């Protein structure tokens, strides 16, 4: 690095500020200097303003780019260029399911504009001759007294009194100040375009929507923007070694497209169309970055702005920061007319601090988009309303279409009362329409604790239509929640609505009408005291034996989970949880031990517990067609139910015997797994969790039901899997089997822990499993 001479120079007067590069940063610098009466000249290697395409759409941020445009006195002209409605944002998974959908609210906080239009506006705001086209800088050297000699292609030379490098990633000016060079970040973008999308590519257009769309999975992503004129501009993101891209011949457009598209072979066709149907040859852009804390010693007569100073992964801030750099440098020079050194020192100190923070955020965003927890980590980042959310309760919804567990809803209010495993000061709820044949209309919803209810809204509206296959989050509401509180979520369903996407067994229906937030809640009839044989499990959750002589629950009855239709997750802000435990499993998990675990934890434990169990669920295979409510296989739903749980730190894999108990009884015998296949399923779950930084605990399998325990082959599978979990898996074991099995007959549950079917744990048994899980968790 160059060490400055400790003298002071006055601002250039006759000699203009010399700017290398006519990108947005250099042009804003020239424009703001012009407004302050300071001459500038910009040298640009392009032969003209229209010599090459200027890239796609930019969102111009309030705290950076818009500040720069205000300093340039161009806010009004800029607003005339904005692509209205383009601030909408949606996130999809590779199946094309919408995970997040935020419409353009019209506030203009991040208005979208084409880069080419913005550059043209800046060019037209400058005095004629400010930009010198076709001037490729070849070399630059210091000639003393803070001046620098510039040599251009063809031999022309210029001596700069004050030199500003605004010449991007591979700046020719940067070596005067720093030895740092951009380094490949491990990912690249492949740029594609679709034209006339509404007529020629309607499915892709519908997937992208009116603004920006992110479809993400670990290592792969597609970011697409709807641009004016029926254009979709996409960046196909791939986290691959640099050699992977250099091995592709991008001069052969068809071959390159085929190679890139092969990495998305299992994605939804409307997303693959963004690659396969592109109207232009694909262009690979390898992503490079400078060190996050890139800076240099003050050096007389020269500085850097934009990517030349702080190249970082794409995050939406690059162009915004470049423009702000240009505006702030110009204002610093204008504010220090007799002291260029002071102007540069003040500008650089501010820029270094800002760019270091933004560069760290940019690397984080790349990891959120392409890392092992994509797209869910990205959802947490963009969808949090500035709050840090922790799940206080959750369930795994499944498909109840075609089953008769519950009648349909029509002009009905549903009240779901669930326990909060952790407290906070704001609340929001996730309502899912994952399994349905039509949109679900939520006419009104409230969230309550005790006797206080707060109106829930969705993007500011009191009602919402949830499309098929997706979830919607309510807006945050200010509501104080303490660990152990009962949270009440009321949902009014004004239209005929099938009981389709659901879980849980204990929720209330109202008399006809909207009773969201009503106290008392007008129940539809009285809760039946007799067992409802039409349900998979009986309705009562009191736990009192008929011969006990006491009306009080004694813990011997069914342990049934709180929950209900459409409600999937409740999150709180302000919890500050240290640990978020996700329980993945079958009926013994779904039926309650996770909620008892939350209740048994100390009040100051700072541990949240989320129940993602599904009755009848299996690790390896989806539910049989006759009983879809048993859910997608654990391996199939892992991403949604585990990685999709905000800030998950620990996973308890707590399956029971469904994988080998159903074949030959409910499904074909060909579905019977071997011990090796079962272990392989566990190992895949473990591997996927650990790649995402989640600690895994494995629960042993409790004794089989009466109709299974006498089958020596099935019991042998259970014992073999338990032995592997305890001794060979290499992971922390939660020994559920040892906690509740009979001492007299280890193939059976202890009578005091057995539900009426002698297969599932009762309430006392679920509490015993909960304590075993807590003990194991505390050992870690």
C-alpha positions in Angstrom: 0.0 0.0 0.0 1.1 3.6 -0.6 1.9 5.6 2.5 0.6 9.2 2.2 2.8 12.3 2.4 1.7 14.3 5.4 0.8 17.5 3.6 -2.5 19.1 2.6 -3.6 19.8 -1.0 -6.4 22.1 -2.1 -9.3 21.0 -4.2 -8.8 20.9 -7.9 -10.2 23.9 -9.7 -9.0 24.2 -13.3 -8.3 20.4 -13.4 -11.4 18.3 -13.1 -11.9 15.3 -10.9 -10.9 12.3 -13.0 -13.3 9.4 -12.8 -12.6 6.0 -14.3 -15.8 4.2 -15.2 -19.3 5.4 -16.3 -21.3 3.0 -14.2 -23.9 4.2 -11.8 -21.4 5.1 -9.0 -19.1 7.2 -11.3 -22.1 8.9 -12.9 -23.7 9.9 -9.6 -20.3 11.2 -8.5 -20.0 13.4 -11.6 -23.6 14.6 -11.3 -23.3 15.7 -7.6 -20.0 17.3 -8.3 -21.6 19.2 -11.2 -24.4 20.4 -8.9 -21.7 21.8 -6.5 -19.8 23.5 -9.3 -16.9 21.1 -9.3 -15.8 19.9 -12.8 -15.4 16.2 -13.5 -14.5 14.1 -16.5 -15.4 10.4 -16.8 -13.4 8.0 -18.9 -15.3 4.9 -20.0 -14.1 1.9 -22.1 -17.5 1.4 -23.9 -17.6 3.0 -27.3 -21.0 4.7 -26.6 -23.8 4.7 -24.1 -25.7 2.0 -26.0 -22.6 -0.2 -26.8 -23.8 -3.0 -24.5 -26.7 -4.2 -22.5 -26.7 -2.7 -19.0 -28.2 -5.7 -17.1 -31.6 -6.1 -15.6 -33.8 -4.5 -13.0 -32.6 -2.9 -9.7 -34.5 -2.2 -6.5 -33.4 1.2 -5.3 -33.2 1.3 -1.5 -34.4 4.1 0.8 -31.2 4.3 2.8 -28.7 4.1 0.0 -29.7 4.5 -3.7 -32.6 6.9 -3.0 -30.4 9.0 -0.8 -27.9 9.3 -3.7 -30.6 10.2 -6.2 -31.9 12.9 -3.9 -28.3 14.3 -3.6 -28.3 14.2 -7.4 -31.6 16.1 -7.6 -33.1 13.4 -9.8 -35.7 11.9 -7.5 -38.7 13.1 -9.6 -37.2 11.9 -12.9 -36.3 8.6 -11.2 -39.8 8.0 -10.0 -41.1 8.4 -13.6 -39.0 5.3 -14.5 -40.2 3.0 -11.8 -41.8 -0.3 -12.8 -45.0 -0.1 -10.8 -46.0 -3.2 -8.9 -42.6 -4.8 -9.2 -41.8 -4.7 -5.5 -43.8 -7.9 -5.0 -41.7 -10.8 -3.7 -42.3 -14.5 -3.6 -40.3 -17.6 -2.6 -40.9 -21.0 -4.1 -39.6 -24.4 -3.4 -38.3 -26.6 -6.3 -41.8 -28.2 -6.6 -43.2 -24.8 -7.5 -45.0 -24.4 -4.2 -45.3 -20.9 -2.9 -43.7 -20.5 0.5 -43.9 -16.7 0.7 -45.8 -14.2 -1.3 -45.7 -10.5 -0.4 -47.5 -8.1 -2.8 -46.2 -4.7 -3.8 -47.7 -2.5 -1.0 -47.3 0.7 -3.1 -45.2 2.4 -0.5 -42.2 2.7 -2.8 -39.6 1.7 -0.3 -37.7 -0.4 -2.8 -38.9 0.7 -6.2 -37.7 -1.3 -9.2 -36.1 0.4 -12.3 -34.1 -0.9 -15.3 -30.4 -0.3 -14.8 -30.2 1.0 -18.4 -32.9 3.5 -17.8 -31.3 4.8 -14.6 -27.9 5.1 -16.3 -29.5 7.0 -19.2 -31.1 9.4 -16.7 -27.7 10.1 -15.1 -25.9 10.5 -18.4 -28.5 13.0 -19.6 -28.1 15.0 -16.4 -24.4 15.7 -17.1 -22.9 18.5 -19.2 -22.1 17.5 -22.7 -18.6 16.1 -23.0 -18.4 14.9 -19.3 -18.1 11.3 -20.4 -15.3 10.4 -22.8 -16.2 7.1 -24.6 -13.9 4.4 -25.9 -11.2 5.2 -23.4 -9.8 1.9 -22.1 -7.3 2.5 -19.2 -4.2 0.4 -19.7 -1.9 1.6 -16.9 -1.8 4.2 -14.1 1.2 5.4 -12.1 1.8 7.9 -9.4 3.9 10.9 -10.6 4.3 12.7 -7.3 2.5 15.4 -5.3 -0.7 13.3 -5.4 -1.0 13.3 -9.2 -1.3 10.2 -11.4 -0.5 9.5 -15.0 -3.2 7.5 -16.9 -2.3 5.7 -20.1 -5.1 4.7 -22.4 -5.3 2.2 -25.2 -3.9 3.8 -28.3 -1.3 5.7 -26.3 -3.2 8.8 -25.1 -2.2 10.0 -21.6 -3.9 12.2 -18.9 -2.5 13.5 -15.6 -5.1 13.4 -12.9 -5.0 15.8 -10.0 -7.7 13.7 -8.1 -8.3 10.2 -9.4 -11.4 8.1 -8.5 -11.6 4.5 -9.5 -15.2 3.6 -10.3 -14.1 0.9 -12.7 -15.6 -2.2 -11.1 -14.5 -5.6 -10.0 -11.2 -5.7 -11.9 -10.3 -2.1 -11.3 -7.1 -0.7 -12.9 -7.0 1.9 -10.2 -7.2 -0.4 -7.1 -3.5 -1.5 -7.3 -2.5 2.0 -6.4 -4.1 1.5 -3.0 -4.4 -2.2 -2.3 -2.9 -5.6 -3.2 -6.3 -7.3 -2.7 -7.8 -9.1 -5.7 -11.3 -10.5 -6.1 -11.7 -14.2 -5.1 -14.3 -16.7 -6.4 -17.0 -17.1 -3.8 -18.0 -20.7 -4.8 -21.1 -19.8 -6.8 -22.0 -18.4 -10.2 -25.1 -16.9 -11.9 -26.2 -18.0 -15.3 -28.2 -15.2 -16.9 -31.3 -16.1 -19.0 -34.3 -14.2 -20.5 -37.8 -15.1 -21.5 -39.7 -12.8 -23.9 -43.5 -12.3 -24.4 -44.1 -14.3 -21.3 -47.8 -13.9 -20.8 -48.6 -15.3 -24.3 -45.6 -17.7 -24.8 -44.8 -18.8 -21.3 -47.9 -18.3 -19.1 -47.0 -21.0 -16.6 -43.5 -19.5 -16.0 -45.1 -16.0 -15.8 -47.6 -17.2 -13.2 -44.8 -18.8 -11.1 -42.7 -15.6 -11.2 -45.6 -13.2 -10.5 -45.4 -9.5 -10.9 -42.1 -8.8 -9.1 -39.1 -10.9 -7.9 -39.2 -14.6 -7.5 -36.7 -16.8 -5.6 -36.8 -20.6 -6.1 -34.2 -22.2 -3.9 -32.7 -25.4 -2.6 -29.2 -26.2 -1.2 -26.7 -25.5 -4.0 -29.2 -24.4 -6.6 -31.5 -21.5 -7.1 -33.3 -19.4 -9.6 -33.9 -15.7 -9.0 -36.2 -14.1 -11.6 -37.6 -10.6 -12.1 -40.6 -9.5 -14.1 -39.5 -6.6 -16.2 -41.5 -4.2 -18.4 -42.5 -5.4 -21.9 -43.4 -9.0 -21.0 -39.8 -9.9 -20.0 -38.6 -12.3 -17.3 -34.9 -11.9 -16.5 -33.5 -14.8 -14.5 -30.3 -15.6 -12.7 -29.8 -19.3 -12.4 -27.6 -19.8 -9.2 -25.3 -22.7 -8.8 -22.8 -23.4 -6.0 -20.2 -25.3 -7.9 -16.3 -25.2 -8.2 -15.0 -22.7 -10.7 -13.7 -25.6 -12.8 -17.3 -26.9 -13.2 -18.2 -23.7 -15.1 -15.0 -23.4 -17.1 -15.6 -26.9 -18.4 -18.8 -25.8 -20.1 -18.6 -24.2 -23.6 -20.9 -21.3 -23.3 -20.3 -20.4 -27.0 -22.5 -23.5 -27.7 -25.8 -22.1 -26.4 -27.7 -25.4 -26.8 -25.1 -27.5 -25.1 -24.6 -25.0 -22.3 -28.4 -24.8 -21.7 -28.7 -28.6 -21.6 -25.9 -28.8 -19.0 -27.3 -26.2 -16.8 -30.8 -27.5 -17.0 -29.7 -31.0 -16.0 -29.0 -29.6 -12.5 -32.7 -28.8 -12.2 -34.1 -31.9 -13.7 -36.5 -32.6 -10.8 -37.8 -29.1 -10.5 -41.3 -28.0 -11.5 -41.6 -27.6 -15.3 -42.6 -23.9 -15.0 -39.3 -23.3 -13.2 -37.2 -25.3 -15.7 -38.8 -23.3 -18.5 -36.8 -20.2 -17.2 -33.7 -22.1 -18.4 -34.9 -24.3 -21.2 -37.0 -21.7 -23.1 -34.6 -18.8 -22.8 -34.7 -16.4 -25.8 -31.0 -15.6 -25.5 -27.9 -17.7 -25.1 -27.0 -18.3 -21.4 -24.3 -16.1 -19.9 -22.3 -17.3 -17.0 -21.2 -14.8 -14.4 -18.8 -16.2 -11.8 -19.3 -14.4 -8.5 -16.1 -12.9 -7.0 -15.6 -10.8 -3.9 -13.0 -8.7 -2.1 -12.4 -9.3 1.6 -15.3 -8.1 3.7 -13.0 -5.6 5.5 -11.2 -4.4 2.4 -9.6 -1.0 3.1 -6.4 0.9 2.4 -4.3 3.6 4.0 -5.1 7.2 3.0 -3.3 7.9 -0.2 -3.0 11.3 -1.7 -4.9 12.1 -4.8 -6.8 8.8 -5.3 -9.7 6.8 -3.9 -12.2 4.1 -5.0 -15.9 3.7 -5.0 -18.4 0.9 -5.8 -17.2 -2.5 -6.7 -13.7 -1.2 -7.1 -13.7 -0.6 -3.4 -16.0 -3.3 -2.0 -16.9 -6.0 -4.4 -19.3 -8.4 -2.7 -21.7 -11.2 -3.6 -25.0 -10.0 -5.1 -27.4 -8.9 -2.4 -29.4 -6.1 -3.9 -27.0 -3.5 -2.4 -24.1 -3.4 -5.0 -25.5 -0.7 -7.3 -27.1 1.1 -4.3 -23.8 1.3 -2.4 -22.0 2.5 -5.5 -24.4 5.4 -6.0 -24.2 6.3 -2.3 -20.4 6.2 -2.5 -20.5 8.6 -5.4 -22.9 11.0 -3.7 -21.0 11.0 -0.4 -17.6 11.5 -2.0 -18.9 14.5 -4.0 -20.5 16.0 -0.9 -17.2 15.5 1.1 -15.2 17.3 -1.6 -17.7 20.1 -1.7 -17.7 20.4 2.1 -13.8 20.6 2.2 -12.9 22.9 -0.6 -9.4 23.6 0.7 -8.5 20.1 2.0 -8.9 17.1 -0.3 -7.0 14.9 2.1 -9.6 15.6 4.8 -12.4 15.0 2.3 -11.0 11.6 1.3 -10.3 10.5 4.8 -13.8 11.3 6.1 -15.4 9.7 3.1 -13.3 6.5 3.3 -13.8 6.1 7.0 -17.6 6.1 6.6 -17.5 3.9 3.5 -15.2 1.3 5.1 -17.5 0.8 8.0 -20.6 0.7 5.9 -19.2 -1.6 3.2 -17.7 -4.1 5.7 -21.2 -4.6 7.3 -22.9 -4.9 3.9 -20.3 -7.3 2.7 -20.9 -9.6 5.7 -24.6 -9.4 5.0 -24.1 -10.2 1.3 -22.1 -13.4 2.2 -24.8 -14.3 4.6 -27.5 -13.9 1.9 -25.5 -16.1 -0.5 -25.4 -18.8 2.3 -29.1 -18.3 3.0 -30.0 -18.8 -0.7 -27.7 -21.7 -1.5 -26.7 -23.2 1.8 -28.0 -26.4 3.4 -31.1 -24.7 4.9 -32.3 -23.1 1.7 -34.9 -21.9 1.1 -36.1 -21.8 4.7 -33.2 -19.8 6.1 -33.8 -17.2 3.4 -37.5 -17.1 4.3 -36.6 -16.3 7.9 -34.4 -13.5 6.7 -36.9 -11.7 4.4 -40.2 -12.5 6.1 -39.6 -11.5 9.7 -40.8 -7.9 9.7 -37.6 -7.0 11.4 -38.3 -9.3 14.3 -36.4 -12.4 15.4 -38.9 -15.2 15.4 -38.9 -18.5 17.4 -41.5 -21.3 17.0 -43.5 -21.6 20.2 -45.7 -24.4 18.9 -46.0 -26.4 15.7 -47.5 -29.5 14.2 -47.1 -31.4 10.9 -50.2 -31.0 8.8 -51.3 -33.9 6.5 -53.9 -34.7 3.9 -57.4 -35.5 5.2 -59.2 -35.5 1.9 -61.3 -38.6 1.5 -61.2 -39.4 5.2 -64.2 -39.0 7.5 -62.4 -37.7 10.6 -64.3 -34.4 10.6 -67.3 -32.9 8.7 -66.7 -29.9 6.4 -66.9 -26.3 7.6 -69.4 -23.7 6.5 -70.0 -20.4 8.3 -68.0 -21.9 11.1 -65.4 -20.6 13.6 -62.7 -23.0 14.6 -60.9 -22.4 17.9 -57.6 -24.1 18.4 -56.0 -24.0 21.9 -52.4 -24.9 22.1 -49.6 -24.6 24.7 -46.7 -22.2 24.1 -43.3 -23.8 24.7 -41.7 -20.4 25.0 -42.7 -16.8 25.5 -42.3 -13.5 23.7 -43.8 -10.1 23.0 -45.1 -10.5 19.5 -47.0 -13.4 17.8 -47.8 -14.6 14.3 -49.4 -17.8 13.0 -48.9 -19.9 9.9 -52.0 -21.1 8.2 -51.5 -23.9 5.6 -53.6 -25.0 2.6 -51.0 -27.6 1.6 -53.5 -30.3 0.8 -56.6 -29.0 -0.9 -58.5 -28.9 -4.1 -59.4 -25.2 -3.9 -58.4 -22.0 -2.2 -59.4 -21.6 1.5 -61.1 -18.4 2.5 -60.1 -17.1 5.9 -62.8 -14.5 6.7 -61.5 -13.4 10.0 -58.9 -14.6 12.5 -57.8 -13.7 16.0 -54.9 -14.7 18.3 -55.5 -14.7 22.0 -53.9 -15.4 25.4 -56.2 -15.8 28.4 -59.1 -13.3 27.9 -57.2 -11.0 25.6 -57.7 -11.4 21.8 -56.0 -9.4 19.0 -57.2 -9.2 15.5 -55.0 -11.0 13.0 -54.3 -9.5 9.6 -52.6 -10.7 6.4 -50.6 -8.1 4.6 -52.7 -5.6 6.3 -56.1 -7.2 5.3 -58.5 -8.8 7.8 -59.2 -11.7 5.5 -57.3 -13.8 2.9 -57.7 -16.5 0.3 -55.0 -19.0 0.7 -54.2 -20.7 -2.6 -53.9 -24.4 -3.1 -50.7 -25.9 -1.9 -49.3 -23.0 0.1 -49.1 -21.4 3.5 -49.6 -17.8 4.6 -48.3 -16.0 7.7 -50.3 -13.5 9.6 -48.8 -10.1 10.3 -47.1 -9.8 13.7 -49.4 -8.8 16.6 -48.3 -7.3 19.8 -49.2 -9.9 22.4 -47.4 -10.9 25.6 -46.9 -14.7 25.8 -45.3 -16.6 28.7 -44.0 -20.2 28.5 -46.9 -22.5 29.3 -49.6 -20.1 28.3 -52.5 -21.4 26.2 -52.6 -19.7 22.9 -56.0 -19.5 21.2 -56.2 -19.2 17.5 -59.7 -18.6 16.1 -60.3 -18.9 12.4 -63.6 -18.0 10.8 -64.5 -20.0 7.6 -67.4 -18.3 5.9 -67.7 -20.6 2.9 -68.0 -24.4 2.5 -64.5 -25.6 3.3 -63.4 -29.2 3.4 -61.5 -30.6 6.3 -58.4 -31.1 4.2 -55.1 -29.8 5.6 -55.0 -30.6 9.3 -53.5 -32.3 12.3 -54.4 -32.6 16.0 -57.5 -34.0 17.6 -58.7 -31.3 20.0 -60.2 -28.2 18.6 -63.6 -26.6 19.0 -66.3 -25.7 16.4 -68.7 -22.9 16.9 -72.4 -22.5 16.2 -72.9 -20.9 12.8 -71.3 -17.5 12.5 -68.1 -15.5 13.0 -67.1 -15.9 16.7 -63.4 -15.2 16.3 -62.2 -13.7 19.6 -65.6 -14.3 21.3 -65.8 -15.0 25.0 -67.4 -17.3 25.9 -67.0 -19.3 22.7 -70.4 -20.7 21.6 -69.6 -24.4 21.0 -71.4 -26.5 18.3 -73.2 -28.8 20.7 -71.5 -30.4 23.7 -68.3 -32.4 23.6 -69.4 -36.1 23.5 -68.5 -38.2 26.5 -68.6 -41.5 24.6 -65.8 -42.7 22.4 -66.4 -41.7 18.7 -65.6 -44.9 16.9 -65.5 -43.2 13.5 -62.2 -41.5 14.5 -58.8 -43.1 14.3 -58.4 -42.3 18.0 -61.1 -41.7 20.5 -62.0 -38.1 21.4 -61.8 -37.9 25.2 -58.6 -36.6 26.6 -59.5 -36.7 30.2 -57.5 -39.7 31.3 -59.7 -40.9 34.1 -60.4 -44.6 34.3 -64.1 -45.6 34.7 -63.4 -47.5 37.9 -61.2 -44.9 39.5 -64.0 -43.3 41.5 -62.5 -39.8 40.7 -63.7 -37.3 38.1 -60.1 -35.9 37.9 -57.8 -37.0 35.1 -55.3 -39.6 36.3 -53.1 -39.7 33.3 -54.2 -43.2 32.2 -56.3 -42.0 29.2 -55.3 -41.2 25.7 -52.7 -38.5 25.1 -54.0 -36.5 22.2 -52.4 -33.5 20.7 -53.8 -30.0 20.6 -54.1 -28.7 17.1 -56.6 -28.5 14.3 -57.2 -27.6 10.7 -54.9 -25.3 8.7 -52.9 -24.1 11.7 -49.2 -25.3 11.2 -46.9 -23.1 13.3 -47.1 -20.3 15.9 -44.0 -18.1 16.3 -43.1 -15.5 18.9 -40.6 -12.7 18.8 -38.5 -11.7 21.7 -38.1 -15.3 23.0 -34.3 -15.4 22.7 -34.4 -19.3 22.6 -31.0 -21.0 22.9 -32.4 -24.3 21.6 -35.2 -25.2 19.2 -36.1 -28.9 19.2 -38.0 -30.4 16.4 -39.6 -33.8 17.0 -40.1 -35.9 13.9 -41.9 -39.2 14.1 -45.2 -41.1 14.0 -48.2 -41.4 16.3 -46.3 -41.7 19.7 -44.7 -38.4 18.8 -47.8 -36.8 17.3 -49.8 -37.8 20.4 -48.2 -35.5 22.8 -44.7 -36.1 24.4 -43.3 -33.0 22.8 -45.9 -30.7 24.4 -45.3 -32.4 27.7 -41.6 -31.9 27.3 -42.2 -28.2 26.9 -44.3 -28.2 30.1 -41.7 -30.1 32.1 -38.8 -27.8 31.2 -37.8 -25.1 33.7 -39.3 -21.7 33.1 -35.8 -20.2 32.4 -34.8 -23.1 30.0 -35.0 -21.0 26.8 -35.8 -24.1 24.9 -38.6 -24.3 22.3 -40.2 -27.6 21.3 -42.0 -28.2 18.0 -44.0 -31.3 17.3 -43.7 -32.5 13.7 -45.1 -36.0 14.3 -47.9 -37.5 12.2 -49.9 -40.5 13.2 -49.2 -43.5 10.9 -46.1 -41.8 9.5 -43.2 -43.7 8.1 -39.6 -42.8 7.5 -39.2 -44.4 4.0 -42.6 -44.5 2.4 -45.5 -42.1 2.0 -48.9 -42.9 3.3 -50.9 -45.6 1.5 -53.6 -44.1 -0.8 -56.4 -45.3 1.4 -55.1 -43.2 4.4 -53.4 -40.1 3.1 -53.5 -38.5 6.5 -50.6 -40.7 7.6 -48.5 -38.2 5.6 -45.5 -38.0 3.4 -42.5 -40.0 4.4 -40.1 -38.5 6.9 -37.5 -38.3 4.2 -40.0 -36.6 1.9 -41.1 -34.0 4.4 -37.8 -33.4 6.1 -37.1 -30.1 4.3 -40.5 -28.6 5.1 -41.0 -29.9 8.6 -37.4 -29.7 9.9 -35.4 -27.2 7.9 -38.6 -25.2 7.6 -38.8 -24.8 11.4 -37.2 -21.4 12.2 -33.8 -21.6 14.0 -34.0 -25.4 14.5 -31.0 -26.5 16.5 -31.9 -30.1 17.5 -33.8 -32.9 15.9 -35.3 -35.8 17.8 -36.0 -38.7 15.3 -38.7 -40.6 17.2 -40.5 -43.0 14.9 -42.3 -46.1 16.0 -43.1 -49.3 14.2 -45.1 -48.1 11.2 -42.3 -48.8 8.7 -42.5 -52.5 9.4 -45.9 -52.7 11.2 -48.1 -51.7 8.2 -46.7 -54.0 5.5 -48.7 -57.2 5.3 -51.6 -55.6 7.3 -52.5 -52.3 5.7 -50.1 -52.3 2.7 -48.5 -55.0 0.6 -45.9 -57.3 2.0 -43.5 -56.0 -0.7 -43.2 -52.8 1.4 -41.6 -54.7 4.3 -38.1 -53.1 4.8 -34.9 -54.9 5.9 -33.0 -53.7 8.9 -30.4 -52.3 6.5 -33.0 -50.2 4.7 -34.3 -48.9 7.9 -30.9 -47.9 9.1 -30.2 -46.3 5.7 -33.3 -44.1 6.2 -32.1 -43.0 9.6 -28.7 -42.3 8.2 -30.1 -40.1 5.5 -32.1 -38.1 8.0 -29.0 -37.7 10.1 -26.8 -36.6 7.2 -29.3 -34.0 6.0 -29.8 -32.6 9.5 -26.1 -32.4 10.2 -25.3 -30.7 6.9 -27.7 -28.0 8.1 -25.9 -27.7 11.4 -28.6 -29.5 13.4 -27.8 -31.8 16.3 -29.5 -35.2 16.1 -30.9 -37.3 18.9 -32.3 -40.8 18.0 -35.2 -42.3 20.0 -35.5 -46.1 20.4 -38.8 -47.7 19.4 -41.3 -48.6 22.1 -42.9 -52.0 22.3 -45.3 -53.1 19.5 -49.0 -53.4 19.7 -50.8 -56.7 20.6 -51.2 -57.8 17.0 -47.5 -57.3 16.2 -45.5 -58.3 19.2 -46.1 -62.0 18.6 -44.6 -61.7 15.1 -41.0 -62.6 15.8 -39.7 -61.1 12.5 -41.2 -57.7 13.3 -40.0 -57.8 16.9 -36.6 -58.8 15.6 -36.6 -55.7 13.4 -37.5 -53.5 16.4 -34.8 -55.0 18.6 -32.2 -54.8 15.8 -33.0 -51.1 15.1 -32.9 -50.3 18.8 -29.5 -51.9 19.2 -28.2 -49.9 16.3 -29.6 -46.7 17.8 -28.1 -47.4 21.2 -24.7 -48.7 20.2 -23.8 -48.3 16.5 -25.4 -45.1 15.3 -22.8 -42.8 16.9 -25.5 -40.4 18.1 -27.1 -39.4 21.3 -29.8 -41.9 22.2 -33.1 -41.1 23.9 -34.1 -44.6 25.2 -37.8 -44.4 24.9 -38.0 -48.2 24.9 -36.3 -48.5 28.3 -38.4 -45.6 29.7 -41.8 -47.3 29.3 -41.3 -51.0 28.6 -42.5 -53.6 31.1 -40.0 -55.1 33.4 -41.8 -58.4 33.4 -42.2 -58.5 29.6 -40.0 -56.2 27.6 -42.1 -56.7 24.5 -45.0 -54.8 26.2 -45.6 -51.4 27.6 -45.8 -51.0 31.4 -49.5 -51.1 32.3 -49.4 -47.6 34.0 -47.9 -46.1 30.8 -50.2 -47.9 28.2 -53.1 -46.2 26.4 -56.3 -48.3 26.1 -55.0 -50.0 22.9 -51.9 -51.3 24.7 -49.8 -49.8 21.8 -49.5 -46.1 22.4 -48.3 -44.3 25.5 -51.1 -42.8 27.6 -50.7 -39.3 29.2 -48.4 -40.6 31.9 -46.4 -42.5 29.3 -46.1 -39.4 27.1 -44.9 -37.5 30.2 -42.3 -40.2 30.9 -41.0 -40.0 27.3 -40.9 -36.3 27.6 -38.7 -36.5 30.7 -36.4 -39.0 29.0 -36.0 -36.6 26.1 -35.2 -33.7 28.5 -32.6 -35.8 30.3 -30.9 -36.7 27.0 -31.0 -33.1 25.8 -29.4 -31.9 29.0 -26.6 -34.4 28.6 -25.5 -32.8 25.3 
